[in-house]
């Protein structure tokens, strides 16, 4: 198992100046190049207290993140971004600058800096840039320094902000590495170890697994964020070509979600070069995990965490039901609550989920408290019901919805079937087949009372369904 180095507080561990860090537009960029680009940005962009880093492309995201670290600014990561969000952030966090491509709709709210324009100018002058100061600033960061304010997803209400110190980021990345990178073959001399992520870097899971762990433990970050299965296939083809050019073998760590994995299985794509798959943001069924491991000849590790604490537990889904917490986490039963105690800056936090505590280091997940469903003295959860709903082959997407404002809290289901909403005759056929499908898998009291067909669900960038978006969707159905 990999050892944890708690002494080094720099951004890059175990890397030389010519070690590759990012794969961007068909080219590998090393530590030296990033130092140089961030130095150029620091001379171009005045210091600000807060950076709103909106880049999906991980090369520019990383450059913006490193610039914030260098200038000792705080990076803000809201769960969703629109004009209203940016305006609210600018009110609550003065001296805010947006790092993103120039867009007319938010230019008047706060200043916007386009790093892509800066990159073009840097390319013509980077050989003459002295990056000594940037190297020094990124090699010694105060562990107590607040570097990130990240917001909850809003899946249970209003998004809430949580501060992260630099020691929190280092701590989580080290425990992730001990869990995920136990396969030493990632670091054989003839391997090109890369991280390919379908989730945004602004999400706690994406930041922990696809950015911080990669920076600290020598993996190459792929700048693209593929979404559809074919996008993942194309990204892997490019990476395999790069590995061939370097006379190496691709060793890809795929950071993804059950939603993406389900789509890959349903479309039948082949994912070549995957060494390991990490899944989070929603429960992964044992059935889906087994199919993925078999189809892609890989191992799937499932992560458990929350925005408030960060990644905190793991399991091999195909071999064990209980979750094992990281070494810096201890669980304690307090009457009806379970307390998470940790050496991270949050120190302690009550579980937001229904879990069965096995001991101080292991638990079984039973569902989110907000997902609990009770009918006729029987209990279930929306996550459990959704897993069976989504196993229906006619669906591209779907979800249960519990109307808590209804006297009986009745259950509805939203279905996405094909590229357009089926006609009434097709809907009747699908509903009949779906009910038969569900009757074999769940108790009859949990069959949906109402079924609605929609063209798409209002999922956010990590596949979650924010409460307000679902309330708006149900209201559009006449409720």
TILO-739651 format. One line per field, with one value per residue (C-alpha): residue number from 1; x negated, y, z negated; residue in three letters. Coordinates in nm, 2 decimals, padded with zeros to 4 digits. Layout:
seq <- NUM;...
u <- X;...
v <- Y;...
w <- Z;...
type <- ALA;...
REM end
This chain:
seq <- 1;2;3;4;5;6;7;8;9;10;11;12;13;14;15;16;17;18;19;20;21;22;23;24;25;26;27;28;29;30;31;32;33;34;35;36;37;38;39;40;41;42;43;44;45;46;47;48;49;50;51;52;53;54;55;56;57;58;59;60;61;62;63;64;65;66;67;68;69;70;71;72;73;74;75;76;77;78;79;80;81;82;83;84;85;86;87;88;89;90;91;92;93;94;95;96;97;98;99;100;101;102;103;104;105;106;107;108;109;110;111;112;113;114;115;116;117;118;119;120;121;122;123;124;125;126;127;128;129;130;131;132;133;134;135;136;137;138;139;140;141;142;143;144;145;146;147;148;149;150;151;152;153;154;155;156;157;158;159;160;161;162;163;164;165;166;167;168;169;170;171;172;173;174;175;176;177;178;179;180;181;182;183;184;185;186;187;188;189;190;191;192;193;194;195;196;197;198;199;200;201;202;203;204;205;206;207;208;209;210;211;212;213;214;215;216;217;218;219;220;221;222;223;224;225;226;227;228;229;230;231;232;233;234;235;236;237;238;239;240;241;242;243;244;245;246;247;248;249;250;251;252;253;254;255;256;257;258;259;260;261;262;263;264;265;266;267;268;269;270;271;272;273;274;275;276;277;278;279;280;281;282;283;284;285;286;287;288;289;290;291;292;293;294;295;296;297;298;299;300;301;302;303;304;305;306;307;308;309;310;311;312;313;314;315;316;317;318;319;320;321;322;323;324;325;326;327;328;329;330;331;332;333;334;335;336;337;338;339;340;341;342;343;344;345;346;347;348;349;350;351;352;353;354;355;356;357;358;359;360;361;362;363;364;365;366;367;368;369;370;371;372;373;374;375;376;377;378;379;380;381;382;383;384;385;386;387;388;389;390;391;392;393;394;395;396;397;398;399;400;401;402;403;404;405;406;407;408;409;410;411;412;413;414;415;416;417;418;419;420;421;422;423;424;425;426;427;428;429;430;431;432;433;434;435;436;437;438;439;440;441;442;443;444;445;446;447;448;449;450;451;452;453;454;455;456;457;458;459;460;461;462;463;464;465;466;467;468;469;470;471;472;473;474;475;476;477;478;479
u <- 00.00;-00.12;-00.27;-00.14;-00.39;-00.25;-00.56;-00.55;-00.29;-00.37;-00.14;-00.36;-00.50;-00.76;-00.78;-01.07;-01.04;-01.00;-00.73;-00.41;-00.10;00.17;00.27;00.42;00.52;00.29;-00.01;-00.16;-00.25;-00.50;-00.56;-00.79;-00.53;-00.27;-00.50;-00.58;-00.21;-00.10;-00.39;-00.27;00.09;-00.03;-00.20;00.11;00.40;00.40;00.45;00.81;00.96;01.18;01.17;01.48;01.32;01.57;01.35;01.46;01.14;00.91;00.60;00.75;00.92;00.58;00.40;00.67;00.66;00.28;00.30;00.54;00.30;00.00;00.18;00.33;00.67;00.98;01.14;01.52;01.70;02.08;02.30;02.45;02.37;02.60;02.64;02.83;02.56;02.28;02.46;02.52;02.16;02.03;02.24;02.13;01.76;01.63;01.33;01.44;01.32;01.45;01.20;01.38;01.43;01.57;01.95;02.17;02.44;02.22;01.95;02.14;02.18;01.82;01.49;01.42;01.07;01.02;00.72;00.74;00.65;00.37;00.25;00.21;-00.01;-00.21;-00.30;-00.49;-00.70;-00.71;-01.08;-01.19;-00.98;-01.15;-00.91;-01.12;-00.87;-00.58;-00.78;-00.85;-00.50;-00.35;-00.61;-00.54;-00.17;-00.05;00.16;00.40;00.46;00.83;00.80;01.15;01.51;01.73;02.11;02.34;02.55;02.88;03.04;03.20;03.26;03.04;02.67;02.45;02.09;01.80;01.44;01.15;00.80;00.50;00.44;00.79;00.70;00.37;00.52;00.80;00.57;00.33;00.60;00.75;00.42;00.37;00.72;00.73;00.36;00.30;00.24;-00.13;-00.11;00.00;-00.36;-00.56;-00.82;-00.64;-00.30;-00.14;00.08;00.37;00.69;00.99;01.30;01.66;01.74;01.66;01.35;01.56;01.74;01.59;01.55;01.40;01.16;01.04;01.00;00.92;00.72;00.56;00.48;00.34;00.12;-00.01;-00.07;-00.21;00.09;00.15;00.47;00.67;00.80;01.12;01.44;01.62;01.99;02.15;02.01;01.87;01.69;01.51;01.42;01.27;01.07;00.93;00.83;00.64;00.47;00.38;00.22;00.02;-00.10;-00.21;-00.41;-00.58;-00.63;-00.43;-00.11;00.20;00.30;00.62;00.81;01.17;01.34;01.71;02.07;02.32;02.52;02.22;02.15;02.51;02.50;02.17;02.32;02.65;02.47;02.23;01.91;01.57;01.34;00.98;00.70;00.90;00.70;00.94;01.28;01.39;01.76;01.94;02.22;02.49;02.53;02.37;02.57;02.38;02.52;02.39;02.05;02.02;02.11;01.86;01.58;01.65;01.69;01.40;01.16;01.11;01.17;01.44;01.39;01.68;01.62;01.85;01.84;02.01;01.92;01.90;01.64;01.50;01.43;01.44;01.50;01.46;01.56;01.51;01.87;01.86;01.71;01.84;02.15;02.00;01.80;01.46;01.38;01.04;00.78;00.85;01.22;01.38;01.76;01.94;02.30;02.48;02.84;03.02;02.73;02.40;02.11;01.83;01.51;01.20;00.87;00.98;01.07;01.45;01.36;01.70;02.02;02.35;02.43;02.69;02.77;02.94;02.65;02.60;02.29;02.09;01.80;01.60;01.45;01.73;02.09;02.36;02.54;02.92;03.01;03.03;03.25;03.43;03.48;03.66;04.00;04.26;04.58;04.82;04.55;04.29;03.97;03.76;03.56;03.57;03.22;03.33;03.65;03.45;03.20;03.49;03.66;03.34;03.29;03.59;03.44;03.68;03.55;03.27;03.32;03.58;03.64;03.89;04.02;04.18;04.42;04.37;04.63;04.90;05.10;04.99;04.65;04.74;04.48;04.45;04.21;04.05;03.94;03.71;03.76;03.58;03.50;03.86;04.17;04.36;04.72;05.01;05.03;04.66;04.68;04.95;04.74;04.43;04.62;04.77;04.44;04.27;04.52;04.47;04.10;04.12;04.37;04.11;03.85;04.02;04.31;04.64;04.69;04.39;04.53;04.56;04.91;04.84;04.60;04.49;04.29;04.04;03.77;03.50;03.45;03.30;02.97;02.68;02.32;02.27;02.60;02.78;03.14;03.16;03.47;03.58;03.54;03.76;04.02;04.03;04.07;04.36;04.53;04.51;04.72;05.01;04.94
v <- 00.00;00.35;00.55;00.89;01.18;01.45;01.68;01.80;02.08;02.17;02.12;01.87;01.57;01.33;01.51;01.66;01.98;01.76;01.53;01.55;01.69;01.76;01.62;01.90;01.91;01.63;01.75;01.68;01.98;01.93;02.09;02.35;02.46;02.50;02.70;02.93;02.98;03.05;03.30;03.47;03.48;03.63;03.91;03.96;03.93;04.15;03.97;03.92;03.78;03.53;03.35;03.19;02.92;02.81;02.62;02.27;02.21;02.08;02.25;02.59;02.49;02.37;02.69;02.90;02.68;02.71;03.09;03.12;02.91;03.12;03.45;03.30;03.37;03.16;02.95;02.95;02.64;02.68;02.38;02.56;02.88;03.14;03.52;03.51;03.29;03.51;03.82;03.67;03.55;03.90;04.04;03.79;03.77;04.11;04.15;03.85;03.78;03.52;03.30;03.17;03.24;03.59;03.59;03.89;03.78;03.81;04.06;04.35;04.17;04.10;04.12;03.82;03.70;03.46;03.23;03.10;03.44;03.46;03.11;03.22;03.51;03.30;03.05;03.31;03.42;03.13;03.05;03.38;03.37;03.33;03.12;03.10;03.29;03.08;02.76;02.89;02.99;02.66;02.45;02.58;02.65;02.71;02.41;02.63;02.85;02.85;02.77;02.67;02.75;02.48;02.46;02.17;02.05;02.17;01.83;01.87;02.25;02.56;02.51;02.58;02.70;02.51;02.62;02.39;02.44;02.33;02.06;01.92;01.89;01.72;01.49;01.36;01.32;01.11;00.88;00.85;00.75;00.48;00.34;00.39;00.35;00.02;-00.12;-00.04;-00.11;00.25;00.35;00.10;00.26;00.15;00.29;00.63;00.68;00.92;01.04;01.08;01.23;01.26;01.48;01.85;01.95;02.21;01.93;01.79;01.45;01.58;01.81;01.54;01.26;01.41;01.71;01.69;01.32;01.34;01.65;01.49;01.14;01.17;01.10;01.29;01.49;01.47;01.82;01.70;01.62;01.36;01.32;01.08;00.72;00.79;01.09;00.86;00.62;00.90;01.04;00.69;00.65;00.98;00.87;00.53;00.70;00.92;00.62;00.44;00.75;00.74;00.37;00.32;00.14;00.34;00.30;00.50;00.58;00.67;00.90;00.88;00.81;00.53;00.74;00.74;00.37;00.28;00.47;00.30;-00.05;00.04;00.17;-00.13;00.08;-00.06;00.13;00.03;00.12;00.15;00.02;00.11;00.28;00.51;00.58;00.82;01.08;00.81;00.45;00.19;-00.14;-00.46;-00.58;-00.28;-00.30;-00.67;-00.60;-00.31;-00.51;-00.80;-00.59;-00.37;-00.62;-00.37;-00.31;-00.07;00.12;00.31;00.63;00.77;01.13;01.46;01.83;01.90;01.64;01.54;01.18;00.97;00.60;00.33;-00.02;-00.27;-00.29;-00.64;-00.80;-00.62;-00.43;-00.24;00.08;00.13;00.48;00.64;00.64;01.00;00.92;00.77;00.70;00.73;00.65;00.93;00.82;00.84;01.02;00.90;01.14;01.17;01.27;01.36;01.54;01.76;02.12;02.05;01.82;01.66;01.63;01.44;01.18;01.31;00.95;00.65;00.41;00.10;00.14;-00.18;-00.04;00.28;00.23;00.04;00.11;-00.01;00.26;00.24;00.56;00.93;01.06;01.28;00.98;00.77;00.64;00.48;00.31;00.08;00.02;-00.07;00.13;00.19;00.48;00.68;00.56;00.19;00.25;00.45;00.17;-00.07;00.20;00.26;-00.11;-00.10;-00.14;00.10;00.40;00.64;00.81;00.83;00.89;00.86;01.18;01.20;01.49;01.58;01.86;01.60;01.47;01.12;01.21;01.01;00.87;00.98;00.87;01.07;00.88;00.97;00.73;00.80;01.14;01.26;01.20;00.90;00.94;00.83;00.48;00.42;00.57;00.32;00.03;00.15;00.22;-00.13;-00.30;-00.08;-00.17;-00.54;-00.49;-00.31;-00.56;-00.83;-00.62;-00.39;-00.41;-00.31;-00.02;00.16;00.15;00.51;00.66;00.89;00.85;01.14;01.14;01.42;01.50;01.52;01.54;01.86;01.69;01.90;01.84;01.54;01.38;01.49;01.63;01.95;01.98;02.31;02.19;01.88;02.10;02.31;02.00;01.86;02.20;02.20;01.88;02.07;02.01
w <- 00.00;00.08;-00.21;-00.31;-00.31;-00.55;-00.54;-00.18;-00.15;00.22;00.52;00.70;00.52;00.66;00.99;01.18;01.39;01.71;01.56;01.76;01.57;01.83;02.16;02.36;02.73;02.82;02.63;02.28;02.06;01.79;01.45;01.60;01.85;01.58;01.36;01.66;01.76;01.40;01.37;01.69;01.56;01.22;01.41;01.63;01.39;01.07;00.74;00.62;00.30;00.48;00.81;00.97;01.18;01.44;01.69;01.79;01.97;01.70;01.85;01.80;01.47;01.34;01.45;01.27;00.96;00.95;01.00;00.71;00.49;00.60;00.52;00.20;00.33;00.26;00.53;00.53;00.66;00.66;00.75;01.05;01.23;01.39;01.38;01.05;00.89;01.00;00.88;00.54;00.51;00.60;00.32;00.06;00.18;00.28;00.51;00.72;01.07;01.31;01.49;01.81;02.17;02.23;02.22;02.28;02.03;01.72;01.82;01.65;01.32;01.24;01.43;01.65;01.76;02.05;01.98;02.34;02.47;02.22;02.32;02.69;02.58;02.33;02.61;02.79;02.49;02.24;02.31;02.16;01.85;01.51;01.31;00.99;00.78;00.89;00.82;00.47;00.39;00.51;00.33;-00.02;-00.10;-00.46;-00.56;-00.75;-00.44;-00.32;00.05;00.15;00.07;00.22;00.22;00.16;00.46;00.34;00.39;00.05;00.04;00.07;00.15;-00.15;-00.14;-00.31;-00.35;-00.27;-00.41;-00.21;-00.47;-00.39;-00.02;-00.10;-00.35;-00.13;00.18;-00.03;-00.15;00.19;00.33;00.07;00.17;00.54;00.65;00.47;00.82;00.85;01.23;01.27;01.21;01.41;01.64;01.96;01.85;01.91;01.60;01.67;01.51;01.73;01.56;01.67;01.37;01.33;01.14;00.95;00.77;00.44;00.59;00.91;00.73;00.49;00.73;01.07;00.97;00.62;00.62;00.97;00.88;00.57;00.69;01.05;01.27;01.59;01.60;01.92;02.00;02.18;01.98;02.20;02.13;02.38;02.41;02.76;02.61;02.37;02.65;02.86;02.56;02.49;02.86;02.84;02.52;02.66;02.96;02.73;02.53;02.86;02.96;02.62;02.65;02.34;02.24;02.14;01.78;01.74;01.42;01.51;01.26;01.33;01.20;01.22;01.47;01.71;01.66;01.72;02.05;02.16;02.09;02.27;02.58;02.59;02.63;02.57;02.33;02.42;02.18;01.86;01.57;01.29;01.26;00.97;00.92;00.69;00.66;00.65;00.54;00.78;00.80;00.76;01.10;01.29;01.12;01.21;01.58;01.60;01.45;01.68;02.00;01.94;01.77;01.48;01.12;00.98;00.66;00.52;00.32;00.05;-00.06;-00.09;-00.02;-00.39;-00.47;-00.13;-00.02;-00.33;-00.26;00.01;00.11;00.39;00.49;00.64;00.33;00.02;-00.10;-00.40;-00.34;-00.51;-00.62;-00.56;-00.84;-00.94;-01.00;-01.31;-01.34;-01.67;-01.76;-01.95;-02.03;-01.69;-01.51;-01.38;-01.42;-01.17;-01.36;-01.16;-01.17;-00.89;-00.96;-00.99;-01.29;-01.31;-01.12;-01.15;-00.89;-00.64;-00.55;-00.69;-00.77;-00.99;-01.20;-01.22;-01.41;-01.43;-01.08;-00.89;-00.80;-00.56;-00.36;-00.37;-00.19;-00.22;-00.50;-00.25;-00.03;-00.28;-00.16;-00.39;-00.27;-00.47;-00.73;-00.48;-00.41;-00.11;00.05;00.37;00.45;00.43;00.63;00.89;00.94;01.04;01.25;01.45;01.50;01.74;02.08;02.26;02.06;02.14;01.80;01.53;01.16;00.88;00.71;00.37;00.33;-00.03;-00.01;00.09;-00.21;-00.13;00.00;00.31;00.55;00.91;01.18;01.46;01.77;02.06;02.35;02.67;02.83;02.82;02.60;02.72;02.85;02.62;02.76;02.71;02.36;02.26;02.38;02.20;01.88;01.88;01.95;01.68;01.42;01.49;01.47;01.13;00.98;01.01;00.82;00.56;00.32;00.49;00.24;00.40;00.76;00.89;00.87;01.16;01.45;01.66;01.99;02.04;02.30;02.03;01.65;01.50;01.39;01.29;01.40;01.17;01.26;00.94;00.94;00.74;00.53;00.68;01.03;00.95;00.78;01.10;01.31;01.11;01.12;01.50;01.49;01.34;00.97
type <- UNK;UNK;UNK;UNK;UNK;UNK;UNK;UNK;UNK;UNK;UNK;UNK;UNK;UNK;UNK;UNK;UNK;UNK;UNK;UNK;UNK;UNK;UNK;UNK;UNK;UNK;UNK;UNK;UNK;UNK;UNK;UNK;UNK;UNK;UNK;UNK;UNK;UNK;UNK;UNK;UNK;UNK;UNK;UNK;UNK;UNK;UNK;UNK;UNK;UNK;UNK;UNK;UNK;UNK;UNK;UNK;UNK;UNK;UNK;UNK;UNK;UNK;UNK;UNK;UNK;UNK;UNK;UNK;UNK;UNK;UNK;UNK;UNK;UNK;UNK;UNK;UNK;UNK;UNK;UNK;UNK;UNK;UNK;UNK;UNK;UNK;UNK;UNK;UNK;UNK;UNK;UNK;UNK;UNK;UNK;UNK;UNK;UNK;UNK;UNK;UNK;UNK;UNK;UNK;UNK;UNK;UNK;UNK;UNK;UNK;UNK;UNK;UNK;UNK;UNK;UNK;UNK;UNK;UNK;UNK;UNK;UNK;UNK;UNK;UNK;UNK;UNK;UNK;UNK;UNK;UNK;UNK;UNK;UNK;UNK;UNK;UNK;UNK;UNK;UNK;UNK;UNK;UNK;UNK;UNK;UNK;UNK;UNK;UNK;UNK;UNK;UNK;UNK;UNK;UNK;UNK;UNK;UNK;UNK;UNK;UNK;UNK;UNK;UNK;UNK;UNK;UNK;UNK;UNK;UNK;UNK;UNK;UNK;UNK;UNK;UNK;UNK;UNK;UNK;UNK;UNK;UNK;UNK;UNK;UNK;UNK;UNK;UNK;UNK;UNK;UNK;UNK;UNK;UNK;UNK;UNK;UNK;UNK;UNK;UNK;UNK;UNK;UNK;UNK;UNK;UNK;UNK;UNK;UNK;UNK;UNK;UNK;UNK;UNK;UNK;UNK;UNK;UNK;UNK;UNK;UNK;UNK;UNK;UNK;UNK;UNK;UNK;UNK;UNK;UNK;UNK;UNK;UNK;UNK;UNK;UNK;UNK;UNK;UNK;UNK;UNK;UNK;UNK;UNK;UNK;UNK;UNK;UNK;UNK;UNK;UNK;UNK;UNK;UNK;UNK;UNK;UNK;UNK;UNK;UNK;UNK;UNK;UNK;UNK;UNK;UNK;UNK;UNK;UNK;UNK;UNK;UNK;UNK;UNK;UNK;UNK;UNK;UNK;UNK;UNK;UNK;UNK;UNK;UNK;UNK;UNK;UNK;UNK;UNK;UNK;UNK;UNK;UNK;UNK;UNK;UNK;UNK;UNK;UNK;UNK;UNK;UNK;UNK;UNK;UNK;UNK;UNK;UNK;UNK;UNK;UNK;UNK;UNK;UNK;UNK;UNK;UNK;UNK;UNK;UNK;UNK;UNK;UNK;UNK;UNK;UNK;UNK;UNK;UNK;UNK;UNK;UNK;UNK;UNK;UNK;UNK;UNK;UNK;UNK;UNK;UNK;UNK;UNK;UNK;UNK;UNK;UNK;UNK;UNK;UNK;UNK;UNK;UNK;UNK;UNK;UNK;UNK;UNK;UNK;UNK;UNK;UNK;UNK;UNK;UNK;UNK;UNK;UNK;UNK;UNK;UNK;UNK;UNK;UNK;UNK;UNK;UNK;UNK;UNK;UNK;UNK;UNK;UNK;UNK;UNK;UNK;UNK;UNK;UNK;UNK;UNK;UNK;UNK;UNK;UNK;UNK;UNK;UNK;UNK;UNK;UNK;UNK;UNK;UNK;UNK;UNK;UNK;UNK;UNK;UNK;UNK;UNK;UNK;UNK;UNK;UNK;UNK;UNK;UNK;UNK;UNK;UNK;UNK;UNK;UNK;UNK;UNK;UNK;UNK;UNK;UNK;UNK;UNK;UNK;UNK;UNK;UNK;UNK;UNK;UNK;UNK;UNK;UNK;UNK;UNK;UNK;UNK;UNK;UNK;UNK;UNK;UNK;UNK;UNK;UNK;UNK;UNK;UNK;UNK;UNK;UNK;UNK;UNK;UNK;UNK;UNK;UNK;UNK;UNK;UNK;UNK;UNK;UNK;UNK;UNK;UNK;UNK;UNK;UNK
REM end
